[in-house]
Amino acid sequence: MGNDSKTTKDASATGDYEAISEQLAALREDMSRLAETVSAIAERRGRSMAADIAEGLGEAKHYAEARGRSAETQLEESVAAHPLMTIGLAAMAGFLVGALSRR
């Protein structure tokens, strides 16, 4: 009878081992699928973020160009309206740069 008990325990242990092995294999497969899913989501989000950044940079470029043209136009109008003051300011700036560069 002692032998039957040992055989039953060995069979039970073997069955448990096989069940655990199957569960581990299923877990590995699930983890692999999860990793693929997370990778795909990250890739999609990365592409989306890159597109958003590119769009934002494009808008910033257009804004800067428009503001630059506007500032240039205002400067031209100011110079045309006050030519003597412009020459005086330019001369003062030249003297200031010259004085600072001598030190």
C-alpha positions in Angstrom: 0.0 0.0 0.0 2.9 2.4 0.6 3.9 2.0 -3.0 0.5 2.9 -4.3 0.6 6.1 -2.2 4.0 7.0 -3.6 2.9 6.4 -7.1 -0.2 8.5 -6.6 1.9 11.3 -5.2 4.3 11.1 -8.1 1.5 11.1 -10.6 -0.1 14.1 -8.9 3.3 15.9 -8.8 3.8 15.2 -12.5 0.3 16.5 -13.3 0.9 19.6 -11.2 4.2 20.2 -13.0 2.6 19.8 -16.4 -0.3 22.1 -15.4 2.2 24.8 -14.2 4.3 24.3 -17.4 1.2 24.9 -19.5 0.2 28.0 -17.5 3.7 29.4 -17.8 3.6 28.8 -21.6 0.2 30.6 -21.8 1.6 33.4 -19.6 4.6 33.8 -21.9 2.3 34.0 -25.0 0.1 36.5 -23.3 3.1 38.6 -22.3 4.4 38.5 -25.9 1.1 39.7 -27.2 0.9 42.4 -24.6 4.4 43.6 -25.5 3.4 43.7 -29.2 0.3 45.7 -28.4 2.2 48.2 -26.2 4.8 48.6 -28.9 2.2 49.3 -31.6 0.4 51.8 -29.4 3.7 53.6 -28.6 4.6 53.7 -32.3 1.2 55.2 -33.2 1.5 57.8 -30.5 5.1 58.6 -31.5 4.0 59.2 -35.1 1.1 61.3 -33.9 3.4 63.4 -31.6 5.9 63.9 -34.4 3.1 65.1 -36.8 1.8 67.5 -34.1 5.3 68.9 -33.5 5.9 69.3 -37.2 2.6 71.1 -37.6 3.4 73.3 -34.6 6.8 74.2 -36.0 5.2 75.0 -39.4 2.7 77.4 -37.7 5.5 79.0 -35.7 7.5 79.5 -38.8 4.6 81.2 -40.6 3.9 83.4 -37.6 7.5 84.5 -37.3 7.7 85.2 -41.1 4.5 87.3 -40.9 5.7 89.2 -37.8 9.1 89.8 -39.4 7.4 91.2 -42.5 5.2 93.4 -40.4 8.2 94.7 -38.4 10.1 95.3 -41.5 7.2 97.3 -43.0 6.8 99.3 -39.8 10.6 100.1 -39.8 10.5 101.2 -43.4 7.5 103.5 -42.8 9.2 104.9 -39.7 12.5 105.6 -41.6 10.5 107.2 -44.4 8.5 109.4 -42.0 11.6 110.5 -40.0 14.8 110.3 -42.1 16.8 112.8 -40.0 16.0 111.1 -36.7 17.0 107.7 -38.3 20.3 109.1 -39.4 20.9 110.6 -35.9 20.1 107.3 -34.1 22.3 105.4 -36.5 25.2 107.8 -35.8 24.7 107.5 -32.0 24.6 103.7 -32.2 27.9 103.8 -34.2 29.6 106.1 -31.7 28.4 103.9 -28.8 29.7 100.7 -30.5 33.0 102.4 -31.3 33.4 103.6 -27.7 32.6 100.2 -26.2 35.0 98.5 -28.6 37.9 100.7 -27.5 37.8 99.5 -23.9 
